[in-house]
Amino acid sequence: MQSLTIGPIRALQGAIQLPGSKSLSNRYLLLAALSRGTTALVDLLDSDDIRAMKGALLQLGVALDQTSETTLTVTGIGGAGFRSPDQPLNLGNAGTAMRPLAAALCAATGEFTLDGVARMRERPIGDLVDGLRPILADGASISYVGNEGYPPLRIEARGFRGGRTKIKGSTSSQFLTGLLMAAPLSPRPLEIEVEGDLISKPYIEITLKLMEKFGVRVERDGYRLFRVSPAIYQAPGTVVVEGDASSASYFLAFGALGGPVRVNGCGKDSVQGDAAFATVLEKMGARVTWGDTWIECRAPESGKLRALDIDMIDMPDAAMTLATLALFADGATAIRGIGSWRVKETERVVAVRDQLRKLGATVEEGPDWIRVTPPTTLREGVEIETYDDHRMAMAFSLAAHEVPVAILDPGCTAKTFPTYFQELSRLAKGPAA
């Protein structure tokens, strides 16, 4: 296994242009594919997850044309007129591709199999399947090829019949996103009721805003009930993909340890919930400046970050950044609302706990919380296991602020940010990888 030793990185300074948002990129790709007309997607993220969605769309008969270095043109099919592919669709470990695409294919006509890597076969999808089954047309089915509740999925699609369905909101917001994006393809109105507390609400706001950009407005009663009328998505022409706010969190966190560091591509006008991570840094004492499309962060005037007790249910990805930044706070940091970590690219509660303990931190955990007490001095010579999880690699690079650390399998960042460590090295002030 490859290893990359980085640090100590005493401070980062400078600016970075963020890669396109993963969440936005895969939503835009699917909506453009379902639309009537042609959509030019500018600054689409180029990463493993996006390639998985692009590959699946090509198999389904969607025309994709790289018209320039920064622009992908998608010729939509004007509904769910996908062709049945000869081979299973391999979505890798891309939840933002697997979940919405599964729902959209149920609204089509044909036979489809969706699969992924070994970890994808361990990530639950039963809540989505349970939400889809009541609205399938007569003769249609969605079934599990292997273990009940998990991919691979076999879909014999005959479209939707409309009506009302329920979906649990406590495991992943991607299930509701999938249902919402597919719902306009129903020939009759569709109502979706959310059972329990909905996590990651900002991601649902992203979904609704993007659907509206493609001409479909959803009626809603808060986050409990959504009503969707039949419609055909309309291509909006040219769309610029916003920079990834989750990726911004690592550079902003480094800024909070020194700085200043500016991220370009998302700011106070961002549609992404993770842009609010900058407000978490402000609560820790960091000095943050906001622009319309950029955020800049530097260390507190006191030089020390404050520990927090905070609920991160609305931004669980950025919560991982906070967990490692807690190594440099002035006390124990409690991070709550992270139950979804357990069903992500790896079991993140366990993974984060174990790697923080390697570094000398005292870590306590519960079903949906973790508490991190930093050591007096971080241990040197630690190898960070990344578990083929891009966010483990990027979040734990923060430990290199104080001591050298070895990141195992650094290439796993290709899932969302292939050039992460090159950008980190470019901005590093002092020794860096």
C-alpha positions in Angstrom: 0.0 0.0 0.0 1.3 3.5 -0.9 2.1 5.9 1.9 2.6 9.7 1.9 4.4 11.4 4.8 3.5 15.0 5.3 4.4 17.7 7.9 5.0 19.3 10.0 2.9 22.0 8.2 3.1 24.9 10.6 0.8 27.1 8.5 -0.9 27.3 5.2 -1.1 30.6 3.4 -2.6 31.6 0.0 -5.7 30.8 -2.0 -7.1 27.8 -3.7 -9.7 27.3 -6.4 -12.0 24.6 -5.2 -12.9 21.6 -7.4 -16.6 21.4 -8.3 -19.0 20.1 -5.7 -19.5 16.3 -5.7 -23.1 16.7 -4.5 -23.9 19.3 -7.1 -22.1 17.5 -9.9 -23.9 14.2 -9.7 -27.3 15.9 -9.2 -26.7 18.2 -12.2 -25.6 15.2 -14.3 -28.8 13.2 -13.6 -31.1 16.2 -14.0 -29.5 17.2 -17.3 -29.9 13.6 -18.5 -33.6 13.6 -17.6 -34.2 17.0 -19.2 -35.6 18.1 -22.5 -32.8 19.9 -24.3 -29.1 20.4 -23.9 -27.2 21.5 -20.7 -23.7 22.7 -20.6 -22.1 21.9 -17.3 -19.1 24.1 -16.5 -16.5 23.2 -13.9 -18.0 19.8 -13.3 -16.0 17.8 -10.8 -13.6 15.3 -12.3 -13.3 12.5 -9.8 -14.1 8.8 -9.3 -17.7 9.4 -8.1 -18.5 11.6 -11.0 -16.9 9.2 -13.5 -19.1 6.5 -12.1 -22.3 8.5 -12.8 -21.0 9.5 -16.3 -20.2 5.9 -17.1 -23.7 4.7 -16.0 -25.4 7.5 -18.1 -23.4 6.5 -21.2 -24.5 2.9 -20.7 -28.1 4.1 -20.5 -27.9 5.9 -23.8 -27.4 9.5 -22.6 -25.1 11.6 -24.9 -22.2 13.3 -23.1 -19.8 15.5 -25.0 -16.7 17.1 -23.5 -17.0 20.3 -25.6 -14.1 22.1 -23.8 -11.6 21.5 -21.0 -14.1 22.8 -18.5 -17.4 22.1 -20.1 -19.4 18.8 -20.5 -22.5 19.0 -22.7 -25.4 16.7 -21.8 -28.1 16.0 -24.3 -31.1 15.1 -22.2 -33.6 12.3 -23.0 -36.7 14.4 -22.0 -37.9 12.0 -19.3 -36.8 8.5 -18.1 -36.3 7.1 -21.6 -33.2 5.1 -20.7 -32.2 2.1 -22.7 -31.6 -1.2 -20.9 -27.8 -1.8 -20.8 -26.2 -5.1 -21.6 -24.1 -5.1 -18.4 -24.8 -4.1 -14.8 -24.2 -0.4 -13.9 -21.2 -0.2 -11.7 -21.5 2.9 -9.4 -18.3 2.2 -7.5 -18.7 3.6 -4.0 -20.7 6.7 -5.1 -23.8 7.0 -3.0 -24.7 10.3 -4.8 -24.9 8.2 -8.0 -26.4 4.9 -6.7 -29.4 6.3 -4.7 -30.8 8.9 -7.1 -30.1 6.8 -10.2 -31.9 3.8 -8.7 -35.0 5.9 -8.1 -34.9 7.4 -11.6 -34.6 4.0 -13.2 -37.7 2.8 -11.4 -39.5 5.6 -13.2 -38.3 4.3 -16.6 -39.2 1.2 -18.6 -36.6 -1.6 -18.9 -34.4 -3.9 -16.9 -31.5 -2.6 -14.9 -28.9 -3.9 -12.4 -27.0 -1.5 -10.2 -23.9 -2.6 -8.3 -20.7 -1.2 -6.9 -17.5 -2.0 -5.0 -17.5 -4.2 -1.9 -18.1 -1.3 0.5 -21.2 -0.2 -1.6 -22.6 -3.7 -0.9 -22.4 -2.9 2.8 -24.1 0.5 2.6 -27.8 0.3 3.3 -30.4 1.1 0.6 -33.4 -0.6 2.1 -35.1 2.6 3.1 -35.1 3.8 -0.5 -36.4 0.5 -1.8 -39.2 0.5 0.8 -40.1 4.0 -0.4 -40.1 3.1 -4.0 -42.1 -0.1 -3.9 -45.6 1.4 -3.1 -45.4 3.8 -6.1 -44.2 1.3 -8.8 -46.6 0.6 -11.7 -48.2 -2.8 -12.0 -45.7 -5.4 -13.1 -42.7 -3.5 -11.9 -40.3 -4.7 -9.2 -37.1 -3.8 -7.4 -35.3 -6.5 -5.6 -32.0 -7.4 -3.9 -29.5 -9.6 -5.8 -27.6 -10.4 -2.7 -28.2 -9.4 0.9 -31.6 -8.0 1.9 -31.4 -4.2 2.2 -28.2 -3.7 0.3 -27.0 -3.4 -3.3 -26.8 -4.9 -5.9 -30.3 -4.0 -7.0 -32.3 -5.6 -9.8 -35.0 -3.3 -11.3 -37.7 -4.4 -13.6 -39.1 -1.0 -14.4 -42.6 -0.1 -15.7 -42.7 3.4 -14.5 -44.5 4.9 -11.5 -48.2 4.9 -10.8 -48.2 8.0 -8.5 -49.9 8.2 -5.1 -48.3 8.4 -1.7 -45.3 6.8 -0.1 -43.2 7.1 3.0 -39.4 7.2 3.5 -37.3 7.2 6.6 -35.2 10.3 7.1 -32.7 9.1 9.8 -30.2 7.1 7.8 -29.3 9.2 4.7 -30.8 12.2 3.0 -29.8 10.7 -0.3 -32.8 8.4 -0.2 -35.2 11.4 -0.1 -33.2 13.2 -2.7 -33.5 10.2 -5.0 -37.3 10.0 -4.6 -37.7 13.8 -5.1 -35.6 13.9 -8.3 -37.5 10.9 -9.8 -41.0 12.0 -8.6 -41.8 14.4 -11.6 -41.5 11.4 -13.9 -44.6 9.9 -12.4 -47.7 10.2 -14.7 -49.8 11.2 -11.6 -49.0 13.4 -8.6 -46.8 11.9 -5.9 -46.7 12.7 -2.2 -43.6 11.7 -0.1 -43.9 11.6 3.7 -40.7 11.6 5.8 -40.8 9.4 8.8 -38.7 10.4 11.8 -36.1 13.1 11.9 -34.5 14.0 8.6 -30.7 14.3 8.8 -28.6 16.5 6.5 -31.4 18.9 5.7 -29.2 21.3 3.7 -28.7 18.5 1.1 -32.4 18.4 0.5 -32.4 22.2 0.0 -29.7 21.6 -2.7 -31.9 19.0 -4.4 -35.0 21.3 -4.4 -33.0 24.3 -5.7 -31.5 22.3 -8.5 -34.9 20.8 -9.5 -36.3 24.3 -9.6 -33.4 25.4 -11.9 -34.5 22.6 -14.2 -38.1 23.9 -14.2 -39.7 21.7 -11.4 -41.0 23.3 -8.2 -41.9 21.0 -5.3 -44.7 21.9 -2.8 -43.8 21.1 0.8 -44.8 21.1 4.4 -41.5 21.8 6.0 -39.4 18.6 5.9 -42.4 16.3 6.6 -44.4 16.2 3.4 -43.4 16.9 -0.2 -45.9 17.0 -3.1 -44.6 16.7 -6.7 -46.7 17.1 -9.9 -45.9 15.4 -13.2 -43.4 17.3 -15.2 -40.6 17.1 -17.7 -37.4 18.7 -16.7 -36.2 21.6 -19.0 -32.5 22.1 -19.7 -31.5 25.5 -18.3 -28.7 26.1 -20.9 -25.4 26.7 -19.1 -24.8 25.8 -15.5 -21.6 26.6 -13.5 -20.9 24.1 -10.8 -20.1 25.7 -7.5 -16.9 24.7 -5.7 -17.1 21.9 -3.2 -17.8 23.2 0.3 -16.9 19.9 2.0 -13.4 20.1 0.4 -13.2 23.7 1.5 -13.4 22.6 5.1 -9.9 21.2 5.2 -8.2 24.3 3.9 -10.3 26.6 6.1 -9.4 24.4 9.1 -5.7 24.8 8.2 -6.4 28.5 8.0 -7.8 28.4 11.6 -4.4 27.1 12.6 -2.5 29.9 11.0 -3.4 31.4 7.6 -4.8 33.3 6.1 -6.2 30.8 3.6 -8.8 31.7 1.1 -11.1 29.2 -0.7 -12.5 30.4 -4.0 -15.6 28.8 -5.5 -18.1 29.0 -2.6 -19.0 31.8 -0.2 -22.0 33.5 1.5 -24.1 32.8 -1.6 -23.4 29.1 -1.6 -26.3 26.6 -1.8 -24.2 24.0 0.1 -24.8 23.5 3.8 -21.1 22.7 4.4 -20.2 26.3 3.7 -21.5 26.9 7.2 -18.5 25.1 8.6 -16.8 28.5 8.5 -19.3 29.6 11.2 -18.2 26.6 13.3 -14.6 27.9 13.0 -15.8 31.3 14.1 -17.3 29.7 17.2 -13.9 28.3 17.9 -12.4 31.7 17.7 -11.0 31.7 14.2 -11.2 35.0 12.2 -13.4 34.4 9.1 -14.1 36.8 6.2 -16.9 36.1 3.7 -17.3 37.1 0.1 -20.0 36.2 -2.3 -18.0 33.4 -3.8 -15.1 33.0 -1.4 -14.3 32.5 2.3 -11.0 33.3 4.1 -9.9 32.0 7.5 -7.0 32.8 9.9 -6.1 31.8 13.4 -7.7 33.4 16.5 -5.9 36.4 17.8 -5.3 34.4 21.0 -3.6 31.7 18.9 -5.7 29.0 20.5 -9.0 27.4 19.3 -11.9 27.0 21.7 -13.4 23.5 22.2 -17.0 23.1 21.3 -20.1 21.0 22.1 -22.0 21.1 18.9 -24.6 19.2 16.8 -23.3 18.6 13.3 -26.3 16.7 12.0 -26.7 19.1 9.0 -23.1 18.8 7.9 -21.7 15.3 8.8 -18.9 15.4 6.2 -17.4 18.6 7.6 -17.9 17.1 11.1 -14.9 14.8 10.3 -12.8 17.9 9.7 -13.9 19.2 13.1 -12.9 15.9 14.8 -9.3 16.2 13.7 -9.2 20.0 14.2 -10.2 19.2 17.8 -6.7 17.9 18.3 -5.7 21.6 18.6 -8.5 23.0 20.7 -8.2 24.1 24.4 -10.3 21.2 25.8 -12.7 18.4 25.0 -14.8 18.8 21.8 -18.1 17.0 21.6 -19.5 16.4 18.1 -23.2 15.2 18.0 -25.6 14.1 15.3 -23.1 11.9 13.4 -25.0 8.6 13.3 -24.8 8.7 9.5 -21.0 8.3 9.8 -21.6 4.6 10.4 -23.0 3.9 6.9 -20.6 6.1 4.9 -17.6 5.0 2.8 -16.3 3.3 5.9 -17.6 3.0 9.5 -16.4 6.5 10.2 -17.1 6.7 14.0 -14.8 3.7 14.5 -12.3 4.8 11.9 -12.0 8.4 13.3 -11.9 7.1 16.9 -9.1 4.7 16.2 -6.9 7.1 14.3 -7.3 9.9 16.8 -6.3 7.5 19.6 -3.2 6.6 17.6 -2.2 10.2 17.8 -2.6 10.3 21.6 -6.1 11.8 21.9 -8.7 10.5 24.4 -11.8 9.6 22.5 -15.2 8.6 23.8 -18.1 7.6 21.5 -21.8 6.9 21.5 -24.3 5.8 18.8 -24.3 9.3 17.2 -21.6 11.3 19.0 -17.9 11.5 19.6 -15.9 13.4 22.2 -12.2 14.3 21.5 -9.8 15.4 24.2 -6.5 16.4 22.7 -3.2 15.1 24.1 -0.5 17.5 25.4 1.6 16.6 22.4 0.7 14.5 19.4 2.5 11.2 18.9 5.0 11.2 16.1 5.5 8.5 13.5 1.8 7.6 13.3 0.5 5.8 10.2 -3.1 6.9 9.4 -5.3 4.2 8.1 -7.7 5.6 5.5 -10.0 2.6 4.8 -10.4 3.6 1.1 -12.2 6.7 2.4 -11.3 10.0 0.9 -12.4 12.1 3.8 -10.2 10.1 6.3 -7.2 11.0 4.2 -8.0 14.7 3.9 -9.3 15.2 7.4 -6.3 13.6 9.1 -3.9 15.6 7.1 -4.6 18.3 9.7 -2.7 16.3 12.2 0.4 17.2 10.2 0.2 20.7 11.5 2.2 19.6 14.6 4.0 16.4 13.7 4.8 14.4 10.6 2.1 11.8 9.8 2.0 9.0 7.2 -1.2 8.9 5.2 -1.8 5.4 3.9 -3.4 5.1 0.4 -3.4 8.8 -0.3 -4.8 8.1 -3.7 -8.2 7.4 -2.2 -8.8 11.2 -2.4 -9.5 10.6 -6.1 -13.1 10.0 -5.1 -13.7 13.7 -4.8 -10.4 15.6 -4.9 -7.6 13.9 -6.9 -5.1 16.8 -6.4 -5.7 17.4 -2.7 -2.2 16.7 -1.5 -0.6 18.6 -4.3 -2.7 21.7 -3.4 -1.8 21.2 0.3 1.9 21.1 -0.6 1.5 24.3 -2.7 0.0 26.3 0.1 2.3 24.9 2.9 4.6 27.3 4.6 7.6 25.4 5.9 8.2 21.7 5.5 5.5 19.8 3.6 5.0 16.9 1.4 
